């Protein structure tokens, strides 16, 4: 088994060393994926835990159909290198690795490692063109909703695209304030949370899906709060401490909301 493991690691290292360098560079520079370093660590821990808890059940039972998954991964890898599309190269890693695990270790081992491998998707940055388009729509959506709430509170406000004007200040809901960071991070966190819950699959899937509107709503509340502070205490107060403080605070509250929802629908943690 050790020889097989060494062979798999060696082969994947040859194929994906340049991809790993690309990923690490983006984790260091892309604000949307600054959590990227944590994902492989979390995946590795879950994989280790799954194997350690059921070690007696895992035997070498090669599943030859794994070669087809591996071949599909290699096809993606080849296309990505021809098209110079690093996102697809990183994505192909999930298939080539899964194929090799199934081929050499069998279905039982593959089931134990399926979630840790799939969770790595959160470490792969989406193409900047895709992120920019989504962030643009989120900027307009968040600014529009925040403006509507401020108007209902009786405060005079004007909006032009993602720019919001109140009587003594102007704010631009830029890409960092679009909610994209919180959305990606909360999706990853809710996926782990749903994985450790003990309840029906559709309930866990619903929790993951609910993380999207919860993250967006939390970002809208953040913008509204900053506008109210600017209206009451001035723009400098809103752009200083509170601008930085509200992001982690509302992210924490958003996750607490997910926990409360999981309790309401009858889910319990399966961690022992």
QUINOR-V728163 format. One record per residue. N is the residue number from 1. RES is the residue in three letters. SS is DSSP state (H for helix, E for strand, C for the rest). PSI is psi in whole degrees, 0 to 359 (* if undefined). NEAR is the number of other C-alpha atoms within 10 Angstrom. Layout:
n=N res=RES ss=SS psi=PSI near=NEAR
n=N res=RES ss=SS psi=PSI near=NEAR
This chain:
n=1 res=UNK ss=C psi=322 near=10
n=2 res=UNK ss=H psi=321 near=7
n=3 res=UNK ss=H psi=319 near=8
n=4 res=UNK ss=H psi=315 near=13
n=5 res=UNK ss=H psi=316 near=14
n=6 res=UNK ss=H psi=319 near=11
n=7 res=UNK ss=H psi=316 near=12
n=8 res=UNK ss=H psi=314 near=16
n=9 res=UNK ss=H psi=317 near=12
n=10 res=UNK ss=H psi=316 near=11
n=11 res=UNK ss=H psi=315 near=13
n=12 res=UNK ss=H psi=327 near=15
n=13 res=UNK ss=H psi=319 near=13
n=14 res=UNK ss=H psi=318 near=9
n=15 res=UNK ss=H psi=322 near=15
n=16 res=UNK ss=H psi=16 near=16
n=17 res=UNK ss=H psi=314 near=11
n=18 res=UNK ss=H psi=327 near=13
n=19 res=UNK ss=H psi=321 near=16
n=20 res=UNK ss=H psi=319 near=13
n=21 res=UNK ss=H psi=317 near=11
n=22 res=UNK ss=H psi=316 near=14
n=23 res=UNK ss=H psi=313 near=22
n=24 res=UNK ss=H psi=324 near=17
n=25 res=UNK ss=H psi=319 near=11
n=26 res=UNK ss=H psi=324 near=18
n=27 res=UNK ss=H psi=328 near=20
n=28 res=UNK ss=H psi=335 near=13
n=29 res=UNK ss=H psi=336 near=11
n=30 res=UNK ss=C psi=114 near=15
n=31 res=UNK ss=H psi=336 near=13
n=32 res=UNK ss=H psi=337 near=21
n=33 res=UNK ss=H psi=33 near=22
n=34 res=UNK ss=C psi=344 near=17
n=35 res=UNK ss=C psi=359 near=17
n=36 res=UNK ss=H psi=325 near=23
n=37 res=UNK ss=H psi=332 near=14
n=38 res=UNK ss=H psi=330 near=15
n=39 res=UNK ss=H psi=310 near=18
n=40 res=UNK ss=H psi=327 near=17
n=41 res=UNK ss=H psi=314 near=13
n=42 res=UNK ss=H psi=316 near=15
n=43 res=UNK ss=H psi=316 near=19
n=44 res=UNK ss=H psi=319 near=16
n=45 res=UNK ss=H psi=315 near=13
n=46 res=UNK ss=H psi=319 near=19
n=47 res=UNK ss=H psi=314 near=18
n=48 res=UNK ss=H psi=317 near=15
n=49 res=UNK ss=H psi=316 near=13
n=50 res=UNK ss=H psi=317 near=17
n=51 res=UNK ss=H psi=318 near=16
n=52 res=UNK ss=H psi=324 near=11
n=53 res=UNK ss=H psi=339 near=9
n=54 res=UNK ss=C psi=37 near=11
n=55 res=UNK ss=H psi=323 near=12
n=56 res=UNK ss=H psi=338 near=8
n=57 res=UNK ss=H psi=344 near=9
n=58 res=UNK ss=C psi=117 near=16
n=59 res=UNK ss=C psi=159 near=12
n=60 res=UNK ss=C psi=104 near=14
n=61 res=UNK ss=C psi=76 near=14
n=62 res=UNK ss=C psi=135 near=17
n=63 res=UNK ss=C psi=108 near=18
n=64 res=UNK ss=C psi=341 near=15
n=65 res=UNK ss=C psi=345 near=13
n=66 res=UNK ss=H psi=337 near=24
n=67 res=UNK ss=H psi=332 near=18
n=68 res=UNK ss=H psi=323 near=15
n=69 res=UNK ss=H psi=318 near=20
n=70 res=UNK ss=H psi=317 near=23
n=71 res=UNK ss=H psi=321 near=15
n=72 res=UNK ss=H psi=320 near=16
n=73 res=UNK ss=H psi=319 near=23
n=74 res=UNK ss=H psi=325 near=18
n=75 res=UNK ss=H psi=314 near=16
n=76 res=UNK ss=H psi=319 near=20
n=77 res=UNK ss=H psi=317 near=25
n=78 res=UNK ss=H psi=315 near=15
n=79 res=UNK ss=H psi=317 near=15
n=80 res=UNK ss=H psi=321 near=18
n=81 res=UNK ss=H psi=326 near=13
n=82 res=UNK ss=H psi=317 near=9
n=83 res=UNK ss=H psi=357 near=10
n=84 res=UNK ss=C psi=55 near=11
n=85 res=UNK ss=C psi=86 near=13
n=86 res=UNK ss=H psi=331 near=20
n=87 res=UNK ss=H psi=316 near=17
n=88 res=UNK ss=H psi=326 near=20
n=89 res=UNK ss=H psi=313 near=24
n=90 res=UNK ss=H psi=321 near=24
n=91 res=UNK ss=H psi=324 near=19
n=92 res=UNK ss=H psi=335 near=23
n=93 res=UNK ss=H psi=322 near=23
n=94 res=UNK ss=H psi=324 near=19
n=95 res=UNK ss=H psi=316 near=24
n=96 res=UNK ss=H psi=319 near=25
n=97 res=UNK ss=H psi=315 near=21
n=98 res=UNK ss=H psi=318 near=22
n=99 res=UNK ss=H psi=317 near=25
n=100 res=UNK ss=H psi=319 near=26
n=101 res=UNK ss=H psi=314 near=25
n=102 res=UNK ss=H psi=320 near=25
n=103 res=UNK ss=H psi=317 near=22
n=104 res=UNK ss=H psi=328 near=21
n=105 res=UNK ss=H psi=334 near=22
n=106 res=UNK ss=C psi=178 near=21
n=107 res=UNK ss=H psi=325 near=20
n=108 res=UNK ss=H psi=314 near=18
n=109 res=UNK ss=H psi=323 near=23
n=110 res=UNK ss=H psi=321 near=22
n=111 res=UNK ss=H psi=323 near=13
n=112 res=UNK ss=H psi=330 near=18
n=113 res=UNK ss=H psi=1 near=21
n=114 res=UNK ss=H psi=310 near=16
n=115 res=UNK ss=H psi=313 near=17
n=116 res=UNK ss=H psi=321 near=22
n=117 res=UNK ss=H psi=315 near=20
n=118 res=UNK ss=H psi=327 near=14
n=119 res=UNK ss=H psi=338 near=19
n=120 res=UNK ss=H psi=345 near=22
n=121 res=UNK ss=H psi=332 near=18
n=122 res=UNK ss=H psi=351 near=20
n=123 res=UNK ss=H psi=355 near=21
n=124 res=UNK ss=C psi=109 near=21
n=125 res=UNK ss=C psi=132 near=20
n=126 res=UNK ss=C psi=153 near=16
n=127 res=UNK ss=C psi=139 near=12
n=128 res=UNK ss=H psi=329 near=10
n=129 res=UNK ss=H psi=318 near=9
n=130 res=UNK ss=H psi=314 near=9
n=131 res=UNK ss=H psi=320 near=14
n=132 res=UNK ss=H psi=319 near=14
n=133 res=UNK ss=H psi=314 near=11
n=134 res=UNK ss=H psi=316 near=14
n=135 res=UNK ss=H psi=322 near=20
n=136 res=UNK ss=H psi=314 near=17
n=137 res=UNK ss=H psi=323 near=14
n=138 res=UNK ss=H psi=323 near=22
n=139 res=UNK ss=H psi=310 near=24
n=140 res=UNK ss=H psi=319 near=19
n=141 res=UNK ss=H psi=312 near=18
n=142 res=UNK ss=H psi=317 near=25
n=143 res=UNK ss=H psi=319 near=27
n=144 res=UNK ss=H psi=315 near=18
n=145 res=UNK ss=H psi=318 near=16
n=146 res=UNK ss=H psi=319 near=23
n=147 res=UNK ss=H psi=318 near=25
n=148 res=UNK ss=H psi=319 near=15
n=149 res=UNK ss=H psi=316 near=14
n=150 res=UNK ss=H psi=321 near=18
n=151 res=UNK ss=H psi=319 near=13
n=152 res=UNK ss=H psi=335 near=10
n=153 res=UNK ss=C psi=0 near=10
n=154 res=UNK ss=C psi=16 near=8
n=155 res=UNK ss=C psi=133 near=15
n=156 res=UNK ss=C psi=126 near=13
n=157 res=UNK ss=C psi=146 near=15
n=158 res=UNK ss=E psi=145 near=15
n=159 res=UNK ss=E psi=135 near=18
n=160 res=UNK ss=E psi=102 near=11
n=161 res=UNK ss=C psi=242 near=14
n=162 res=UNK ss=C psi=10 near=20
n=163 res=UNK ss=E psi=128 near=17
n=164 res=UNK ss=E psi=131 near=19
n=165 res=UNK ss=E psi=127 near=16
n=166 res=UNK ss=E psi=179 near=19
n=167 res=UNK ss=C psi=334 near=11
n=168 res=UNK ss=C psi=13 near=10
n=169 res=UNK ss=E psi=161 near=14
n=170 res=UNK ss=E psi=138 near=16
n=171 res=UNK ss=E psi=141 near=19
n=172 res=UNK ss=E psi=122 near=15
n=173 res=UNK ss=C psi=88 near=21
n=174 res=UNK ss=C psi=182 near=16
n=175 res=UNK ss=H psi=317 near=19
n=176 res=UNK ss=H psi=335 near=13
n=177 res=UNK ss=H psi=8 near=21
n=178 res=UNK ss=C psi=341 near=25
n=179 res=UNK ss=C psi=358 near=24
n=180 res=UNK ss=H psi=318 near=23
n=181 res=UNK ss=H psi=310 near=20
n=182 res=UNK ss=H psi=323 near=25
n=183 res=UNK ss=H psi=312 near=21
n=184 res=UNK ss=H psi=315 near=18
n=185 res=UNK ss=H psi=318 near=20
n=186 res=UNK ss=H psi=326 near=22
n=187 res=UNK ss=H psi=315 near=19
n=188 res=UNK ss=H psi=315 near=21
n=189 res=UNK ss=H psi=319 near=16
n=190 res=UNK ss=H psi=330 near=22
n=191 res=UNK ss=H psi=317 near=20
n=192 res=UNK ss=H psi=315 near=18
n=193 res=UNK ss=H psi=315 near=18
n=194 res=UNK ss=H psi=326 near=24
n=195 res=UNK ss=H psi=322 near=18
n=196 res=UNK ss=H psi=358 near=15
n=197 res=UNK ss=E psi=151 near=18
n=198 res=UNK ss=E psi=94 near=15
n=199 res=UNK ss=C psi=179 near=17
n=200 res=UNK ss=C psi=152 near=10
n=201 res=UNK ss=H psi=320 near=12
n=202 res=UNK ss=H psi=330 near=9
n=203 res=UNK ss=H psi=320 near=17
n=204 res=UNK ss=H psi=320 near=22
n=205 res=UNK ss=H psi=322 near=14
n=206 res=UNK ss=H psi=322 near=13
n=207 res=UNK ss=H psi=318 near=21
n=208 res=UNK ss=H psi=316 near=21
n=209 res=UNK ss=H psi=324 near=14
n=210 res=UNK ss=H psi=339 near=16
n=211 res=UNK ss=H psi=335 near=25
n=212 res=UNK ss=H psi=302 near=16
n=213 res=UNK ss=H psi=329 near=12
n=214 res=UNK ss=H psi=316 near=20
n=215 res=UNK ss=H psi=318 near=25
n=216 res=UNK ss=H psi=318 near=20
n=217 res=UNK ss=H psi=319 near=18
n=218 res=UNK ss=H psi=321 near=23
n=219 res=UNK ss=H psi=322 near=28
n=220 res=UNK ss=H psi=318 near=24
n=221 res=UNK ss=H psi=323 near=18
n=222 res=UNK ss=H psi=313 near=24
n=223 res=UNK ss=H psi=317 near=26
n=224 res=UNK ss=H psi=317 near=20
n=225 res=UNK ss=H psi=318 near=18
n=226 res=UNK ss=H psi=321 near=21
n=227 res=UNK ss=H psi=321 near=27
n=228 res=UNK ss=H psi=320 near=18
n=229 res=UNK ss=H psi=318 near=17
n=230 res=UNK ss=H psi=321 near=21
n=231 res=UNK ss=H psi=324 near=18
n=232 res=UNK ss=H psi=316 near=12
n=233 res=UNK ss=H psi=354 near=11
n=234 res=UNK ss=C psi=157 near=15
n=235 res=UNK ss=H psi=324 near=19
n=236 res=UNK ss=H psi=322 near=13
n=237 res=UNK ss=H psi=318 near=15
n=238 res=UNK ss=H psi=325 near=22
n=239 res=UNK ss=H psi=355 near=15
n=240 res=UNK ss=C psi=245 near=10
n=241 res=UNK ss=H psi=313 near=10
n=242 res=UNK ss=H psi=328 near=15
n=243 res=UNK ss=H psi=321 near=16
n=244 res=UNK ss=H psi=322 near=11
n=245 res=UNK ss=H psi=322 near=11
n=246 res=UNK ss=H psi=331 near=18
n=247 res=UNK ss=H psi=302 near=18
n=248 res=UNK ss=H psi=327 near=11
n=249 res=UNK ss=H psi=311 near=12
n=250 res=UNK ss=H psi=332 near=18
n=251 res=UNK ss=H psi=317 near=20
n=252 res=UNK ss=H psi=316 near=13
n=253 res=UNK ss=H psi=321 near=14
n=254 res=UNK ss=H psi=318 near=22
n=255 res=UNK ss=H psi=323 near=18
n=256 res=UNK ss=H psi=322 near=12
n=257 res=UNK ss=H psi=318 near=15
n=258 res=UNK ss=H psi=319 near=20
n=259 res=UNK ss=H psi=315 near=17
n=260 res=UNK ss=H psi=320 near=13
n=261 res=UNK ss=H psi=319 near=15
n=262 res=UNK ss=H psi=325 near=21
n=263 res=UNK ss=H psi=318 near=12
n=264 res=UNK ss=H psi=320 near=9
n=265 res=UNK ss=C psi=3 near=12
n=266 res=UNK ss=C psi=27 near=13
n=267 res=UNK ss=C psi=146 near=19
n=268 res=UNK ss=E psi=153 near=14
n=269 res=UNK ss=E psi=145 near=14
n=270 res=UNK ss=C psi=8 near=10
n=271 res=UNK ss=C psi=132 near=8
n=272 res=UNK ss=C psi=* near=4
